[in-house]
Amino acid sequence: MDRLLVDCPACGGLAVIVAEEDAGTEAIGWGSARHHAPRRLTCTACFHQRRAARQALADPTMGLPLRLRGETRHGTLFAINEAHLGYIEDYVRDPLRRETVEPGGIRNRSVASRLPRWVKAAKHRDEVLKLIERMRARLR
């Protein structure tokens, strides 16, 4: 959540939202002050900039659509940045997916547990990988 890729509100190009560094925004965990820190948007194409004051987790994208999104007949897939998209791709490519939860642990804490079922279904693997390839093309 420290680096989000969105569509630029000025030109439609690739824009990056990052949490601003300042006192009190150190990364100590999910509920840390860093997730509520002021955020800055910068477009990589037109260099448009926007600053948002302290944010609540409710709108980390500053009201802008995520850049890495794709539609299929099954639904929409979103990724917040390149690393997230890479994680999803690795998960979909892996023919043998192992449980990453400790016995007695919480089962829905992993990124993979939050993916839609159609993304996880082996019968949709080729379609999802093609979608990820199209999403990766939006990084240019």
N, C-alpha and C positions, 0 to 999 in steps of 0.2 A: 504493500500500500504506500510505500515511500515514493514510488515513481509510477504514474498513471499515464497512459497514452490515450489522447482524445482527439477529436476533430477540432481544428482551429475555428473559432467563431468568425474570424475575419476573412480567411481565404479557403477554408476547408482542408488545409494541409495537415500534416502531422504535428501535433502540439504535445508538449510534455508538462505534466503537473508534478511538482515536487514540494515536499514540506520544507519550509524555510528553516535554516539553522539559527537558533538563538538560545539563550539561557532558558532552561526549563523544558526543552524539547528533546532531551536525550532519549535514545531508544532503549527503554527498559522492558518492554513487553507490549502485548496487545492493548492493554488499557492505559498505556502511558500517555503522557502529555503530548508526545510527538504526533500521535494520531489526531490530535485536536489543534495542532500548530497551524499558523498561517501558511497558506499555500501560494505558490507562484506558477502561473502558466506561461510558457514560452513556446511560440511556434517555430519549428525548424525551417519553414519555408519563407514566411514573411516577417519573422521576428516580432510578431505581435506579442504584447505582454499584458498580463492581467494579474492582479493580486487579490486574494481573498483573505479576509481577516480570520481570526480563530474559527475553525470549522468544527462542526459536529460530525460524527461518523455517518450521519444520514446522507450527506452529499459531498463525498470526497472528490467528485468529478467536476465540481463547480457548475452543475447543471448541463454539462456537455456530453454528447454521446461518446462512448468508448470507441477508439479507432479500430481495435481488433474485435470485430463482430462479424458473424456470418450466418446466413439463413440456409436452411435445408427444408425439405418437406416434412421433417420431423420436428423442427423447432430452431431456435436461435442459440448460437454458441458465442460466449463472450470470453475475452482474456484481457487482463488489465495491463499487461506489458509483455515484452519478449520472453522473459523468464517463465511467466505463467503459461504462455502459449507453448513453450518448449516442454514444460512439465506435462501439459495435457497431451501433446504429441507423443512423448515418451510413454505415457500411460496407455494410450490407445494402441501404439505399436507393440507393446509388450504382450505376447501371447499367454504368458503365465503371470497373472497378477496375484501378488501375495498380500495377505492381511498384514497391515502395519500397526495393528492395535494390540497392546498388551492384554493378556487375559484379564477380564474384569474392567478394562479401560473404556473410555468413551469412544463409540464407534463412528460418530459423525464429525470428528475433529479434523480429518484430513481433507485436502483439496479434492482428492478423487471421490470421496464420499458425497461431495456436494455437486458432482457432475450429473447432468440429466441421464436417465437410464438409456436413452437412445444413443448417447455418446459412448457409453460403456459396452453396449451390445456388440458382440463379435460380428454379427451379420451386417453391421453398418460401418465396420472398420475402414473399408476403402473409401466410402463416401465421406466419412469424417476426416480422413487424412487429406483428401482433395480439398475439403473445406478449409482445413488448416493451411494448406498451401496457398489458397486464395487469400486467406487472412494475412499470411506472412507477406504477400505481395503489397499489402496496404502499408507496409513499413517504409516503402520507398517514396 
